[in-house]
Amino acid sequence: MTVLVLHHFTLNKKQARIMSITVQNKTVSKRINVTLPDRTGQLIEKLAKTEGRSVSSMAAYLLQKAVDEVRTQGLIKD
């Protein structure tokens, strides 16, 4: 059985969605651990609280936004 689940990132304060794709019962999403400077972590926590998101989903959103910008600039391709 093939299951395809797509979620997108939103700026909506009430909804935080992380992209997740499941194909043939295998998750394709990438999990990473990141160590941040204290100040950067504090700012992400503050922004997450303001947006009504978890720190994890806020960080995922910011990373996705940065990657999209780099792709738009043509620095990386799919």
Secondary structure as GFF3:
##gff-version 3
##sequence-region A 1 78
A	DSSP	beta_strand	22	23	.	.	.	ID=ss1
A	DSSP	beta_strand	26	27	.	.	.	ID=ss2
A	DSSP	alpha_helix	38	51	.	.	.	ID=ss3
A	DSSP	alpha_helix	55	72	.	.	.	ID=ss4
###
